[in-house]
Amino acid sequence: MAALRKLLLAPLVLVPLLLVLALGAYAALGFWGVPWLVRSQATAYVHDTLHRELKLGEITFNPFNFKLTLRDAMIVEQGKPLVGMRYLLADYQAASLFKRMHILREVTLDRPYARAILRADGSLNLADLLPKTDPNEPLPNALIEDLTIAGGRVDFTDARTKRAPTKAFAPIAFDLQNFRTTAEGGRAQLQARSDDGEAITWKGQVSLAPVSSRGAFTLRGLQSKTIADFVGDLLPFQLTKGRVDLGGDYTFALPKQGGMQLDARLPKIEARELRLRAQGVDSDWVVVPSATVTDTRLSLARREVSIGALQTNGVEVEAWMEPNGDISLGRLFTGQVIEAAKATPGEEWRVHVGQARIDNAKIALEDRTVKPAARFALTSVNATAGDLSFDMAHALPITVTATVNGKAPLKLDGEVIPDPFSADLNVEVSDLPMRDVLAYLPDYPSLDLRSGDVGAKGRVVLRPAEAPGPELEYDGDASIADFDLVDKANKQPFLSWGRVDVGGIDYAAAPDHIAIRSIKVQRPVARVIIERDGTLNLANTLGAATPTTPQARATPAKNASTLPPLKVGEVRLAAGTMQFADFSVQPNFQAKIEALQGRISNISTAPRTASQIDLSGHVINRYSPVTIKGSANLLAYDERTHLAMQFRNIELPIFNPYSGKWAGYAIAKGKLTTELDYRIDNRRLVADHHVVIDQLKWGQATDSKEKVSLPVRLATSLLKDSNGTIKLDIPVTGTLDDPKFRLWPIIWQIVKNIVVKIVSAPFKLLAGLFQGAEDAQYVDFAPGSPALPDKAKGALPKLADSLAERPELRLDIPAGPISATDKAALDDQRFQAAVAEFRAGTRNGETPYAELDDKDKADVLADMYKRDFGKRPEPPDATAMQAGDVPPSSSVPVQVEIVLDNPNPTRRERKAQRRSSEVAWLESQLRPRYRADAGAADQLAKARAAAVQEALLANGKVDPVRVFLDATKSTQEEKGKVRMELALE
């Protein structure tokens, strides 16, 4: 034993033995002690410090190569895995003991797992697992030559929102090479994929002292659901569908002096099938099939984002303007998040986009500020904008081309300033259907716009209200083609034209100003109708317009004095038609002015401006020309107007509906020519109407109950001259301030007055042709005599001359029964003839009976009495006779002078009285025996008519067929004469 003990204690044996024992103890401590220590310390730390449960599988440690392995490690929180791994290998290099740095040649993690939760307060749950360290304490000097993670998985939950979305990333692969905790850092790369197929790759350099990184990354297939779930509350809109691919490189640093530095470059960002809608709605407003962002650069330190180009293709947009003027798309870019971002302290971010481009887009627009809402479909929209930035005061060059409502091409190019909004654009649109903008026009319920295409080409300038100059300017041209406005009630055209070209428009608003170089109207057609109730279609239709926009409804109607300054160089008409119909008469009246052409120049709202008018056309056909010439202030016609209008060679039968109603006759033939001259000076009107009616011939009479009670045919014959022409000059004067002044009723009254005057005194009219003709109307004959009086002998030839000038007049000469005065005169002539025959051959027989004295008369009558009665006469005593005692013998009054008032007559007077009464008594006895026979009266009437007829026809100027002897008309007594009144027909 002693020897053995001595042997064992011998240095050569003891030292190796101790080394073996020490090595064994070291190995035991390493192989069994270290795993036990790791397990116990880790379990205690997790339980006591982290307050969680640690589950550990097999732990191994090789004390000779310093390799530590760990299997099935897991930290459990509330019964759920928080972090864990299937396998861990850490190869710590013993050389670390000599190099003053920790060297890990290899670190491998197989299928690590982490359940990461971003809490409502913004903290990360995994941060609770990290030991608290002093941020100022330097990192230990370490080197990891190779760190590999394979098959990893992370379940990430964002609990900051009520949705608390979760995203799983698996598998995750990570590789870190030659990583130092010093400034050199190391190279690393990462690949990960989400459960939605989103792929992340990263490769670069990373450093912890200071914290910095640079490298390149890609993100493929980023889903809209992921964006909506995790950052949707930060967006002002909902992203309901789509995916994004992007990639780039970056540099990142957290300098010790503070602040964060991040610079990134993304050569290309691609988006597919994006769909956007406003928060709280259930339909997509914007659909982006594809969008590409190229050459994006970001600098956090400079707070700057630069984008080379933004391009989209096939975008579909649905937008509208609310009744209050708000635009729906504004809701995609407004909200609490946007306002909060604006309120974020610090220098504003600068964003610049070199060019934005939209190709083949579709935009559905609806304007709800009008009723019904106006809808526009913009297709094939191609737009570009350059030099975009957050500098809202910076001018942006833009170009836009599109097709409106499938028909109208639209072009825009120019510059736009977003805030305050202003624009300077060249605009061109053509073939835009007017029905598409009907909501912006006054609503006339009785009219239907069938067609009409609007076009415009020019420059539009918009300015903010506070800027100098007009808020809106337009300089260019406009047109409306194929315009057709129809009356709904009768389906007839109301107003139409082939084309209107408005050239040289200079328009400004706020302040208002309109100047137009020219307006050309081709093939205009207007229809003016008097309805059955006598109303005018223009008044019925245009008087019932309803404003369609809130601004129009709130704006009072304008008159000429409130119109903005307006100037039109000229308006030209070509191939126009004015249709007129009157349904208030039966049959209906219809006429039209065709081939209307000419010009109206110098139209202006400037005071005292006179527009020049020169128009022409024809009525019914080209052989009835119409001209309208003159000057007028068209916007204030009552200040100064002078118009001369001529209507020539118009066929009168077209007016039969009116002539039948008012004159009582249809018109068989005739032509009308009028020259109208109107002068208005400060609301005082002087109008001259020169009317020429040629060869008017009345046709059949009508049964109209509204015809005038005037001898129309006679008036026509009186007015016609020798050539069959009627000429009327109708002057009218008055003031437009008189509420009772109405031009055409006055003209009609004047015409009626003329007719009444000429038919009531036709011979005065004829006297206007030949002086003295009016004296022929009445021929005053001596009772019982056919001899023409001298006055008639001079007047009747004058009347003949006048009749020659009025070839349609006919003259009626009375040849009917004679008057009582004529009969008495014929009886007296018969009595005188009998006395003369009885006295023939006697002394003084040649002396007329009327010239005899009473003694001779008494002797002659006494002898005749004795002859006729066979006895001597026995006259009664003269003193006893009264005037009424003398029996009537004829209608000729007998003068019986019986003086009873003188109580003491002389002898001579008594003798004279006796002779006179005796003659009277004898004549009363004899005259009844010598009355004229009936034939004498008829001969007298015919002789007188023949005498007048002869006097009229003697000069041969009047056709005898126009002079009639009328046996139904008789003469009348007039102041001791027998008056014959000639009548015209």
Secondary structure, 3 states (H helix, E strand, C coil): CHHHHHHHCCHHHHHHHHHHHHHHHHHHHHHHHHHHHHHHHHHHHHHHHCCCEEECCCEEEECCCCEEEEEEEEEEECCEEEEEEEEEEEEECCCHHHHCCEEEEEEEEECCEEEEEECCCCCEHHHHHCCCCCCCCCCCCEEEEEEEEEEEEEEEEECCCCCCCEEEEEEEEEEEEEEECCCCCEEEEEEEEECCCCEEEEEEEEEECCEEEEEEEEEEEEEHHHHHHHHHHHCCEEEEEEEEEEEEEEEEEECCCCCCEEEEEEEEEEEEEEEEEECCCCCCCEEEEEEEEEEEEEECCCCEEEEEEEEEECCEEEEEECCCCCEHHHHHHCCHHHHHHHHCCCCCCEEEEEEEEEEEEEEEEEECCCCCCEEEEEEEEEEEEEEEECCCCCCEEEEEEEEECCCEEEEEEEEEECCCCEEEEEEEEEEEEHHHHHHHCCECCCEEEEEEEEEEEEEEEECCCCCCCCCEEEEEEEEEEEEEEEECCCCCEEEEEEEEEEEEEEEEECCCEEEEEEEEEECCEEEEEECCCCCEHHHHHHCCCECCCHHHHHCCCCCHHHCCCEEEEEEEEEEEEEEEEECCCCCCEEEEEEEEEEEEEEEECCCCCCEEEEEEEEECCCCCEEEEEEEECCCCCCCEEEEEEEEEEEEHHHHHHHHHHHHCEEEEEEEEEEEEEEEEECCEEEEEEEEEEEEEEEEEECCCCCCCCCCHHHHHHHHECCCCEEEEEEEEEEECCCCCCCHHHHHHHHHHHHHHHHHHCHHHHHHCCCCCHHHHCEEEECCCCCCCCHHHHHHHHHHHHHHHHCCCCCEEEECCCCCHHHHHHHHHHHHHHHHHHHHCCCCCCCCCHHHCCHHHHHHHHHHHHHHHHCCCCCCCCCCCCCHHHCCCCCCCCCCCCCCCCCCCCCHHHHHHHHHHHHHHHHHHHHHHHHCCCHHHHHHHHHHHHHHHHHHHHCCCCCCHHHEEEECCCCCEEECCEEEEECEEC
